[in-house]
Amino acid sequence: MRKKIVAGNWKCNTNLQEGIELAKAVDAVVASEGADDVVVVLGTPFTHLTKVVESVNTERIGVSAQNCAAEAKGAFTGEVSAEMVKSTGAEYVILGHSERREYYGETSETLNKKLALALENGLTPIYCCGEPLEIREAETQNEFVKKQLEETIFTLSPEDFKKLIIAYEPIWAIGTGKTATSEQAQEIHAFIRSTIAEKFGKEIAEGVSILYGGSCKPSNAKELFENNDVDGGLIGGASLKAEDFLGIINGF
């Protein structure tokens, strides 16, 4: 049985005090009303990690960094290593997010270094993939996403691959006015799973959780999560309000 996962991505939002209050609010609503069989993860800014870990019941809520450095340690001013992330009590790290690729030029080579360090330090990577608008319009999204996988997580051993969570981002449907349908989400998720099966075998493919990372909200969560190959969501704006986040969690 694949894990059902709803992970928030707070991005560059909330100061420390606001983040602590949000974490406590999510903890409270999950404790009182959340689905017992759903893994809930909060992806916070680096500055929040330690305090958010202290503010929630980590038996029911996991805490994630939104990135980590591609180097273990050294003269890399401003970077935060995977070991540093792990030392805060966080269990997860988001890697390869479309905004990191687009705005900061992260390459497959960079991501491979980050993946190795995250795994070495006992973090669970939430690995993001997905295509921009021009690729979707050219109907070459399958080839594009497959290449992303082949250049990064497909270089891992089967044992390490099984430790991952994958998040598909329809970049073309985020902030463009276009909307990805539930059917489109299922189609690409099924393709990703079949591609994993070709590489690692059906058993591993059936065991990996693939999250949907595009404009998931309380009003469409149930429809998305009813798809066989959609195992949850990587949630942006809707994770910044505890009640909205709960509405998505309860979409299962």
C-alpha positions as a printed Julia matrix, in Angstrom:
252×3 Matrix{Float64}:
   0.0    0.0     0.0
   1.5    3.31   -1.08
   1.66   6.11    1.46
  -0.85   8.93    1.08
   1.06  12.17    1.54
   0.11  15.84    1.7
   3.15  18.09    1.88
   3.03  21.85    2.27
   5.55  24.13    0.59
   5.53  27.5     2.32
   8.14  28.9    -0.1
   9.41  32.37    0.88
   6.42  33.17    3.07
   5.89  33.7     6.82
   8.38  35.16    9.23
   9.44  32.92   12.11
   6.63  33.92   14.46
   4.0   33.52   11.73
   5.48  30.15   10.8
   5.29  28.86   14.35
   1.66  29.95   14.64
   0.82  28.3    11.32
   2.56  25.08   12.35
   0.66  25.0    15.64
  -2.62  25.63   13.83
  -1.97  22.79   11.38
  -0.98  20.52   14.25
  -4.22  21.32   16.06
  -6.53  20.71   13.1
  -4.7   17.52   12.12
  -4.99  16.26   15.69
  -8.72  16.94   15.83
  -9.91  16.31   12.29
  -7.11  15.06   10.05
  -7.15  11.71    8.25
  -5.26   9.12   10.28
  -3.82   7.34    7.25
  -2.33  10.46    5.59
   1.28  11.51    6.1
   1.36  15.29    6.63
   4.56  17.24    5.95
   5.33  20.94    6.43
   7.96  22.38    4.08
   9.26  25.47    5.86
  12.02  28.05    5.32
  15.39  27.09    6.84
  14.94  29.69    9.59
  11.82  27.91   10.85
  12.91  24.28   10.91
  14.01  23.84   14.52
  11.11  25.81   16.0
   8.5   24.1    13.81
   9.86  20.68   14.81
   9.44  21.76   18.44
   5.93  23.12   17.8
   4.26  20.04   16.28
   3.72  16.42   17.22
   6.31  14.83   14.95
   4.59  11.47   15.28
   1.82  12.8    13.04
   3.5   15.7    11.2
   6.82  15.6     9.39
   8.96  18.67    8.77
  10.82  19.38    5.54
  13.41  21.82    4.28
  12.69  23.33    0.86
  16.23  22.76   -0.4
  19.74  21.85    0.71
  23.27  22.56   -0.48
  25.05  20.51   -3.11
  28.16  20.35   -0.91
  28.63  18.63    2.43
  30.48  21.52    4.09
  33.09  24.17    3.45
  33.44  27.76    2.25
  29.98  28.12    0.71
  28.62  31.24    2.38
  24.85  31.25    2.75
  24.36  27.56    1.97
  22.63  25.08    4.29
  23.92  21.52    4.11
  21.88  18.33    4.32
  23.63  17.56    7.62
  22.52  20.94    8.99
  18.93  20.25    7.89
  18.99  16.85    9.57
  20.36  18.36   12.79
  17.21  20.51   13.16
  15.03  17.42   13.46
  13.62  17.72    9.95
  13.03  14.44    8.11
  12.42  15.57    4.53
  13.88  17.88    1.91
  12.27  19.18   -1.31
  14.69  18.92   -4.24
  14.41  19.97   -7.88
  11.43  22.28   -7.44
  10.62  24.11  -10.67
  11.38  27.47   -9.07
  14.85  26.28   -8.05
  15.49  25.04  -11.58
  14.17  28.2   -13.26
  15.36  30.98  -10.96
  18.6   29.46   -9.66
  19.7   27.37  -12.62
  19.75  24.03  -10.85
  20.88  21.28  -13.19
  20.63  17.51  -13.07
  24.29  17.4   -12.02
  23.56  19.7    -9.08
  20.51  17.7    -8.09
  22.42  14.44   -8.13
  24.85  15.88   -5.58
  21.97  17.08   -3.42
  20.15  13.75   -3.65
  23.26  11.85   -2.58
  23.86  14.12    0.41
  20.21  14.07    1.47
  20.12  10.28    1.44
  23.52  10.03    3.14
  22.14  12.13    6.0
  18.93  10.16    6.39
  16.59  12.71    4.81
  13.69  11.68    2.59
  13.91  13.62   -0.68
  10.69  14.92   -2.22
  11.94  15.05   -5.8
  10.12  17.39   -8.2
   9.74  16.99  -11.95
   7.45  18.53  -14.56
   7.25  20.42  -17.82
   6.8   24.09  -18.79
   4.09  25.45  -21.08
   5.98  25.19  -24.38
   6.67  21.5   -23.76
   3.03  20.76  -22.91
   1.82  22.65  -25.98
   4.23  20.65  -28.15
   2.82  17.48  -26.53
   6.3   16.26  -25.65
   5.78  16.25  -21.88
   6.39  12.52  -21.53
   9.8   12.71  -23.17
  10.7   15.81  -21.14
   9.77  14.29  -17.78
  11.39  10.96  -18.61
  14.67  12.76  -19.34
  14.46  14.56  -15.99
  14.06  11.2   -14.25
  16.78   9.45  -16.25
  19.34  12.18  -15.5
  18.71  12.18  -11.75
  16.8    9.68   -9.66
  17.21   6.85  -12.17
  20.95   6.96  -11.42
  20.23   5.83   -7.84
  20.38   2.25   -6.65
  17.01   0.5    -6.26
  17.48   0.63   -2.48
  17.95   4.4    -2.47
  15.23   4.98   -5.04
  12.7    3.31   -2.73
  13.38   6.03   -0.13
  12.12   8.83   -2.42
   8.84  10.65   -2.82
   8.17  12.09   -6.29
   6.19  15.27   -6.93
   4.96  16.08  -10.43
   4.57  19.81  -11.14
   2.55  20.91  -14.2
   4.51  24.15  -14.49
   2.36  25.15  -17.45
  -0.72  25.22  -15.22
   0.75  27.29  -12.39
   0.13  31.03  -12.67
  -0.67  30.85  -16.39
  -4.45  30.88  -16.27
  -4.49  27.34  -17.66
  -5.81  24.48  -15.58
  -4.66  20.89  -15.46
  -7.58  18.47  -15.32
  -7.82  15.46  -13.07
  -7.5   13.29  -16.17
  -4.29  15.03  -17.22
  -2.86  14.53  -13.74
  -3.64  10.82  -13.8
  -2.24  10.44  -17.31
   1.19  11.87  -16.48
   1.36  10.17  -13.08
   0.6    6.83  -14.73
   3.32   7.52  -17.29
   5.84   8.29  -14.55
   4.95   5.07  -12.72
   5.24   3.01  -15.9
   8.63   4.58  -16.61
   9.77   3.67  -13.1
   8.56   0.11  -13.69
  10.67  -0.11  -16.84
  13.74   0.97  -14.88
  13.3   -0.63  -11.45
  10.49  -3.15  -11.85
   6.79  -3.16  -11.09
   7.11  -3.8    -7.35
   9.22  -0.69   -6.76
   7.04   1.38   -9.1
   3.91   0.39   -7.22
   5.52   1.32   -3.91
   6.61   4.88   -4.68
   4.28   7.75   -3.81
   3.78  10.3    -6.6
   2.34  13.64   -5.49
   0.57  16.22   -7.63
   2.14  19.66   -7.34
  -0.14  21.99   -9.27
  -2.96  24.15   -7.92
  -4.41  21.56   -5.58
  -6.99  23.04   -3.22
  -9.9   21.83   -1.06
 -12.34  22.12   -3.96
 -10.45  19.74   -6.27
  -8.4   17.58   -3.9
 -10.9   14.73   -3.75
 -11.21  14.53   -7.53
  -7.43  14.49   -7.92
  -6.8   11.98   -5.14
  -9.39   9.54   -6.5
  -7.01   8.85   -9.41
  -5.17   5.57   -8.97
  -1.71   7.04   -9.52
  -2.1   10.32   -7.6
  -0.95   9.62   -4.05
  -1.29  13.1    -2.6
  -0.15  16.63   -3.17
   2.72  19.08   -2.84
   0.76  22.14   -1.83
   1.81  25.77   -2.24
  -0.53  28.64   -1.37
  -3.25  26.48    0.17
  -0.76  25.21    2.78
  -0.51  28.73    4.25
  -3.98  28.47    5.82
  -4.53  25.62    8.27
  -8.19  25.08    7.35
  -7.46  24.99    3.6
  -4.62  22.55    4.22
  -6.95  20.38    6.28
  -9.52  20.45    3.49
  -6.91  19.0     1.14
  -5.79  16.37    3.66
  -9.41  15.3     3.99
  -9.66  14.92    0.22
  -8.68  11.29    0.66
